[in-house]
Amino acid sequence: HHNTHFPPRAAINASTQPELLPPPPTQSQNNMNAYIEQPSLYIWNFQFNKADLSPEVPRVATLRGMQHLLKATVTDNPEDRTIALKELERAKRLCKSITGKKDKIEELAAKIASLNEQAQRIDDDIDMTTSKLYVQGTTDGADVPEYENLKDRFKKRPAAVTDAALIAANLELDIGATMATLHLWTAIVLFMSRNFLAGGLSLRKSWKKYNSLYKEIQKADSNVEQDVRDSIEAGVGAFLYSVSVIPNGILKSVLKVIGFKEDQDLGISLVWDVLFRQGSEIPMVFLVLAANYLFLASELDLESSLAKFRPVLEYCLHRYNTGLTFKFVASVFVKKTGHIHSAVAHLKSGIEHCEKLKNEQADDIVPSSFYIDLSQAYLYLYNYAEAENILNRGFSAPFEFTKKGLVALHLAVCQLRLGKTENLDLLLQNMTKLAKDFKQETYTNTKAKLLSQCKTTQDRDLLLSVAAYEMMYYWREIPSKADKEASIEKFDKEIGPISKITIPDIKAAASIIYGNFIASQDKEKAMQYFTNAVNMKKQIKVEKQWIAFAHYELANLEYTHEKYDVALGHLKVVGQMKSFPFDDVLKTRAKALEKLARVKALENGDTSRQRAKTF
């Protein structure tokens, strides 16, 4: 068992939830893919030069594609996505060349047995005595459980299988699981490129394969090796959860045609089991748990959700201590708990690791996504000079990326606040050009259209001033009372009276953001601001998302007032609106709230108006 110790955390208080984690899974069987653990650990740690990716076997070929996919998530560079797709396709061809061929299966099994004999084992006693989150200032010793029970749930990794015959008996299943994973990663790359049709088809292939394999291992006896089960259960769990939480649409319809059924609870249960067995699938299940307990957690139950996720994050920050994916998630976590300075530390650490990679292994990773989030953190702290510095680094990236228009917009915000107004118009022209180049980036496109309606410098400056708060609002990253009070004071100073704003789109945005800031203090006043935004729906010409967000905010407040049917009515309006910035984020949140409201309505015996599900 790992020597796992989690220090207390002041950012959250879960003392009302003594049993936070699900029960441990059954003991692991043998480890058929021990040889992949070390290179997988290096890849997810962004230590690419240390990973031996030379063996021409399906799982190693998959890691080659994963390496470029991970780079693409950090850089947003189209070239990295192209390389990732090529490597993933190459791995698929390798899988197909082996499947169903007895001689090749036996040859590959012998090779894997040899690799397992040589495999370097991962230390079973990862030092967990010092928490990265703890070091970076997110606790002052408040009374929060230490989660000692987590270490008892982890299962010791089993011995590597070196019997070629045993490996061969499991190899068809393992190659099938690898193929399903390759289709899944391919879909993610295609979605990143906004190729939703091709991505949906790849996702369909992935689910079809995972579902078939899952049925097969449920019928099989205990001879199926545990890491093969982990691979299949991780994929099935990820699907069952992810597709269950997304709103209805073409993607879900495509999957339902081939028999997909929503089962969010089973999905979460499967990924917890895989996590506790500590195999090479930890990163995949970590991302599912991050989605459930962090990114898509209900605001009505956020504290409890963060408490459940924190020990998992702590564990992964140690196991993958230089992994940029985990640093990014950590930055989001601490922002949710109100520790913006700690978020800055995580993001700066990620950027520094990219600089180290460039020096040590000539791997030039320009961390565009980290530049954007770090600059946003500085904007939350009203440190416009540091935000400008980071945004300039992003804007000077030697390639165009999807969110470069957003970088230009926020750079204009910083320069306005710093009094550097001479280049504002040029920056905003660049934003408009980039928006046209990346039409799929709806936020900057709508902002460019709204900018064209600003006839005066005063209107332009007001648009930028409100835009400074919009990401803060979209991602719900100013949770603490003190931070909200500071934000209200700054907002009043920078925006002025909302009643005097003449452009309806900007007025609606300001109303909703301000209403969100004051909702915890004065629900009735906040409701009035949200209602004012709804009443402007005929005047809003460009940024239609504010109508949807206003209805969502009203649904939240009506839910807290136990008016569940009224809340469902607002959510129905959200569901009927289409194609607006952050629609996927809002509709996923709305779907979760709808589920809660329907349950509460039934508990209260409110069956007078049974609504069909909107999402």
Buried (B, 14 or more C-beta within 10 A) or exposed (E): EBEBBBBBBBBBBBEEEEEBBBEBBEEBBBBBBBBBBBBBBBBBBBBBEEBBBEBEBBBBBBBBBBBBBBBBBBBBBBEBBBBBBEBBEBBBEBBEEBBEEEEEBBBBBBBBBBBBEEBEEBEEEBEBEEBBBBEBBBBEEEEBBEBEBBBEBBBEBBEBBBEBEBBBBBBBBBBBBBBBBBBBBBBBBBBBBEBBEBBBBBBBBBBBBBBEBBEBBEEEEEEBBBBBBBBBBBBBBBBBBBBBBBBBBEBBEBBEEEEBEBBBEBBBBBBBBBBBBBBBBBBBBBBBBBBBBBBBBBBBEBBBBBBBBBBBBBBBBBBBBBBBBBBBBBBBBBBBBBBBEBBBBBBBBBBEBBEBBEEEEEBEBBBBBBBBBBBBBBBBBEBBEBBBBBBBBBBEBEEEBBBBBBBBBBBBBBBBBEEBEEEBEEBBEBBBBBBEEBEEBBBBBBBBBBBEBBEEEEBBBBBBBBBBBBBBBBBBBBBBEEBBBBBBEBBEEBBEEBEEBEBBBBBBBBBBBBBBBBBEEEBEEBBEBBBBBBEBBEEBEBBBBBBBBBBBBBBBBBBEEEBBBBBBBBBBBBBEBEEBBBBEBBBBBBBBBBBBBBEBBEEEEBEEEEBEEBB
